[in-house]
């Protein structure tokens, strides 16, 4: 997709880019054959000058080059080329206030699931996040990233794509579970568990040292993360279909997702539901 992108070039707007596409200039290799009248001579010179630089940056897989130049609404375009560097992440906390703390963090790098738990190995997270180049979250811009930075006293420097806004741009609105439902993703026994319930699970673990509660919390947190990749692929494909480029760039949706290594305790979920939500 990046080789079909021109809007990262100074003075080339999204409108101008679409005009280029519609006139047959759909990739960098066509950039030296601009039809007269599509762009001004100054813009044409800027475009031609930037193509070799862009090609070099792509060959070097220079993520920062593209993230710093693309409009924020178009950052999704980097996904195919940098997918192997993406880390999907979600956190759970004791609440939303400044006095609350992170309970668990789950991250998935496309191969391995990583789990961090308060009081066990949460301190290891700072070294982990420091190596991440591309971060994909749902609502991380408003919640996960600010909470992480405040909790650990660090700056998260990874390029960040927040699926909440990307999905909204293709008509998938609401929270994470609502977006999943619109795509037919089934949460099975975790269907009734939400962020507030995750707080209850942590309280059950913290007060009773219930390993079942911790495992159920990690199962929920892990599922939040596992489902981010199919959501990202769906959003990318829908956005591509809105361009004249279409089918050759559609990503396959039949890739394998990791199995959730944690199992939710249905009896515990039911008991907590009855105790906290009855009546």
C-alpha positions as CSV (number, residue, x, y, z in Angstrom):
1,X,0.0,0.0,0.0
2,X,2.8,2.4,0.8
3,X,4.1,2.3,-2.8
4,X,0.7,3.5,-3.9
5,X,0.8,6.4,-1.4
6,X,1.5,10.0,-2.3
7,X,-0.1,11.9,0.5
8,X,3.1,11.7,2.7
9,X,4.7,14.1,0.2
10,X,4.6,17.8,1.1
11,X,2.0,19.7,-0.9
12,X,0.2,16.4,-2.0
13,X,-3.1,16.4,-0.3
14,X,-5.5,13.5,-0.1
15,X,-7.7,15.1,-2.8
16,X,-4.6,15.5,-5.1
17,X,-3.6,11.9,-4.4
18,X,-7.1,10.6,-5.4
19,X,-6.8,12.7,-8.6
20,X,-3.5,11.0,-9.3
21,X,-5.0,7.5,-8.7
22,X,-8.0,8.2,-10.9
23,X,-5.7,9.4,-13.7
24,X,-3.8,6.2,-13.6
25,X,-0.9,7.3,-11.4
26,X,-1.4,4.5,-8.8
27,X,2.1,3.8,-7.7
28,X,5.6,5.4,-7.3
29,X,6.8,3.7,-10.5
30,X,4.3,5.9,-12.4
31,X,5.4,9.1,-10.6
32,X,7.7,10.2,-13.4
33,X,4.9,10.1,-16.0
34,X,2.5,12.7,-14.5
35,X,-0.2,13.9,-17.0
36,X,-0.2,17.6,-17.5
37,X,-2.8,19.5,-15.5
38,X,-3.1,17.1,-12.6
39,X,-0.6,18.9,-10.4
40,X,1.3,22.1,-10.6
41,X,4.9,22.0,-11.8
42,X,6.1,22.7,-8.2
43,X,4.1,19.8,-6.8
44,X,5.2,17.6,-9.7
45,X,8.8,18.3,-8.8
46,X,8.3,17.7,-5.1
47,X,6.6,14.3,-5.9
48,X,9.3,13.2,-8.3
49,X,12.0,14.2,-5.8
50,X,10.4,12.3,-2.9
51,X,9.8,9.0,-4.7
52,X,13.5,7.8,-4.5
53,X,13.6,8.9,-0.8
54,X,10.4,7.0,-0.1
55,X,11.6,3.9,-1.8
56,X,14.8,3.9,0.1
57,X,12.9,4.4,3.4
58,X,10.6,1.4,2.5
59,X,13.6,-0.8,1.6
60,X,15.1,0.0,5.0
61,X,11.7,-0.5,6.7
62,X,12.0,3.0,8.2
63,X,8.7,3.1,10.1
64,X,9.3,6.6,11.5
65,X,9.8,8.1,8.0
66,X,6.2,7.2,7.0
67,X,4.6,7.7,10.4
68,X,5.9,11.2,10.7
69,X,4.8,12.2,7.2
70,X,1.4,10.5,6.7
71,X,-1.7,12.3,7.8
72,X,-3.0,10.8,11.1
73,X,-6.1,9.4,9.4
74,X,-4.0,7.5,6.9
75,X,-1.6,5.8,9.3
76,X,-3.4,2.5,8.6
77,X,-1.6,2.3,5.3
78,X,1.6,1.2,7.0
79,X,0.0,-2.0,8.3
80,X,0.9,-4.6,5.5
81,X,4.5,-3.5,5.2
82,X,5.1,-3.3,9.0
83,X,2.7,-6.0,10.2
84,X,5.5,-8.3,11.4
85,X,6.6,-5.5,13.8
86,X,3.2,-4.8,15.2
87,X,2.4,-5.5,18.9
88,X,-1.3,-5.7,20.0
89,X,-1.8,-4.6,23.6
90,X,-4.4,-4.1,26.2
91,X,-4.3,-3.4,30.0
92,X,-6.6,-4.0,32.9
93,X,-6.6,-1.8,36.0
94,X,-8.2,-1.5,39.4
95,X,-10.2,1.5,38.2
96,X,-10.0,4.8,36.2
97,X,-8.7,7.2,38.9
98,X,-5.2,8.4,39.4
99,X,-4.9,6.3,42.6
100,X,-5.6,3.1,40.7
101,X,-3.0,0.8,39.3
102,X,-2.5,-1.7,36.4
103,X,-3.4,-5.3,37.3
104,X,-2.5,-7.1,34.1
105,X,-1.1,-6.4,30.7
106,X,-1.3,-8.7,27.7
107,X,0.7,-8.1,24.4
108,X,0.8,-10.2,21.3
109,X,3.6,-9.7,18.7
110,X,2.1,-11.9,16.0
111,X,3.9,-15.0,17.3
112,X,3.9,-14.9,21.1
113,X,1.5,-13.8,23.8
114,X,3.2,-11.9,26.6
115,X,1.5,-11.6,30.0
116,X,2.5,-9.2,32.8
117,X,0.8,-9.3,36.3
118,X,0.9,-6.9,39.1
119,X,3.0,-8.3,42.0
120,X,4.5,-11.0,39.8
121,X,6.3,-9.7,36.7
122,X,4.8,-6.3,35.9
123,X,8.1,-4.5,36.3
124,X,9.4,-6.5,33.3
125,X,7.0,-4.6,31.0
126,X,9.1,-1.4,30.8
127,X,11.9,-3.4,29.0
128,X,9.4,-5.0,26.8
129,X,7.6,-1.9,25.7
130,X,10.9,-0.1,25.0
131,X,11.5,-2.6,22.2
132,X,8.1,-2.1,20.5
133,X,8.1,-0.2,17.2
134,X,4.4,-0.4,16.2
135,X,1.7,-0.6,18.8
136,X,-2.0,-1.4,18.0
137,X,-4.6,-0.9,20.7
138,X,-8.3,-0.2,21.1
139,X,-8.9,3.1,22.8
140,X,-5.2,3.1,23.8
141,X,-4.8,6.8,22.9
142,X,-7.2,7.9,25.7
143,X,-6.7,5.1,28.2
144,X,-4.0,2.4,27.9
145,X,-1.0,4.6,26.8
146,X,-1.6,7.5,29.2
147,X,-2.2,5.0,32.1
148,X,1.0,3.1,31.2
149,X,3.1,6.3,31.0
150,X,1.8,7.5,34.3
151,X,2.1,4.1,36.1
152,X,5.7,3.4,35.0
153,X,7.0,7.0,34.6
154,X,8.0,6.3,31.0
155,X,7.3,7.7,27.6
156,X,5.9,5.2,25.1
157,X,7.7,6.1,21.8
158,X,6.2,3.4,19.6
159,X,4.2,4.4,16.6
160,X,0.6,3.9,17.7
161,X,-2.5,3.0,15.8
162,X,-5.7,3.2,17.8
163,X,-8.4,0.9,16.4
164,X,-11.2,2.7,18.0
165,X,-10.8,5.6,15.5
166,X,-9.8,3.4,12.5
167,X,-12.9,1.2,13.0
168,X,-15.1,4.2,13.4
169,X,-13.9,5.5,10.0
170,X,-15.3,2.4,8.4
171,X,-18.6,2.4,10.2
172,X,-17.8,0.1,13.2
173,X,-18.8,2.1,16.3
174,X,-19.0,1.4,20.0
175,X,-16.7,-0.4,22.3
176,X,-14.4,-3.3,21.5
177,X,-17.1,-5.9,22.3
178,X,-19.6,-4.1,20.1
179,X,-17.2,-4.0,17.2
180,X,-16.4,-7.7,17.6
181,X,-20.1,-8.5,17.6
182,X,-20.6,-6.6,14.4
183,X,-18.0,-8.8,12.8
184,X,-19.3,-12.1,14.3
185,X,-16.5,-12.6,16.8
186,X,-17.7,-14.8,19.6
187,X,-16.5,-14.4,23.2
188,X,-18.2,-17.6,24.4
189,X,-18.1,-17.8,28.2
190,X,-16.5,-14.4,28.4
191,X,-19.3,-12.6,26.6
192,X,-20.7,-11.0,29.8
193,X,-17.3,-10.0,31.2
194,X,-16.4,-6.3,30.8
195,X,-13.9,-3.8,32.2
196,X,-15.8,-3.4,35.5
197,X,-16.0,-7.2,35.9
198,X,-12.3,-7.3,35.4
199,X,-11.9,-5.1,38.4
200,X,-14.0,-7.6,40.4
201,X,-11.9,-10.5,39.3
202,X,-8.7,-8.7,40.4
203,X,-10.3,-7.9,43.8
204,X,-11.2,-11.6,44.1
205,X,-7.6,-12.6,43.4
206,X,-6.1,-9.9,45.6
207,X,-8.3,-10.6,48.7
208,X,-8.7,-14.4,48.4
209,X,-5.6,-15.2,46.4
210,X,-7.9,-17.0,44.0
211,X,-5.9,-18.4,41.1
212,X,-9.1,-19.1,39.3
213,X,-9.9,-15.4,39.4
214,X,-6.5,-14.4,38.1
215,X,-6.7,-17.0,35.3
216,X,-10.2,-15.8,34.3
217,X,-8.9,-12.2,34.3
218,X,-6.0,-13.1,32.1
219,X,-8.3,-15.1,29.8
220,X,-10.4,-11.9,29.4
221,X,-7.4,-9.6,28.9
222,X,-5.9,-12.1,26.4
223,X,-9.1,-12.3,24.4
224,X,-9.2,-8.5,24.2
225,X,-5.7,-8.6,22.6
226,X,-6.2,-11.7,20.3
227,X,-9.2,-10.1,18.7
228,X,-7.3,-6.9,17.7
229,X,-5.6,-8.5,14.7
230,X,-8.7,-9.5,12.8
231,X,-10.2,-6.1,13.6
232,X,-7.1,-4.4,12.2
233,X,-7.2,-6.6,9.0
234,X,-10.9,-5.9,8.6
235,X,-10.4,-2.2,8.9
236,X,-7.5,-2.2,6.5
237,X,-9.5,-4.1,3.9
238,X,-12.5,-1.8,4.2
239,X,-10.4,1.3,3.8
240,X,-8.6,-0.1,0.8
241,X,-12.0,-0.8,-0.8
242,X,-12.8,2.9,-0.5
243,X,-9.9,3.7,-2.8
244,X,-9.5,3.0,-6.6
245,X,-6.8,0.5,-5.7
246,X,-9.1,-2.2,-4.3
247,X,-8.7,-6.0,-4.7
248,X,-5.0,-6.6,-5.3
249,X,-4.3,-5.0,-1.9
250,X,-6.9,-6.9,0.2
251,X,-5.3,-8.9,3.0
252,X,-6.4,-12.5,3.6
253,X,-8.6,-13.1,6.6
254,X,-7.9,-16.8,7.1
255,X,-4.8,-16.4,9.2
256,X,-4.3,-18.4,12.4
257,X,-4.8,-16.7,15.7
258,X,-3.1,-18.0,18.9
259,X,-5.1,-20.1,21.3
260,X,-5.9,-18.5,24.6
261,X,-3.7,-20.2,27.1
262,X,-6.0,-19.2,30.0
263,X,-9.4,-20.7,30.7
264,X,-12.2,-18.7,32.3
265,X,-13.9,-20.2,35.3
266,X,-17.6,-20.1,34.4
267,X,-18.8,-21.0,37.9
268,X,-16.7,-18.1,39.3
269,X,-18.1,-15.7,36.8
270,X,-21.7,-16.7,37.6
271,X,-21.0,-16.4,41.4
272,X,-19.6,-12.9,41.0
273,X,-22.5,-11.9,38.8
274,X,-25.0,-13.1,41.3
275,X,-23.3,-11.4,44.2
276,X,-22.6,-8.0,42.6
277,X,-25.4,-7.6,40.1
278,X,-28.4,-9.4,41.5
279,X,-31.4,-7.3,41.9
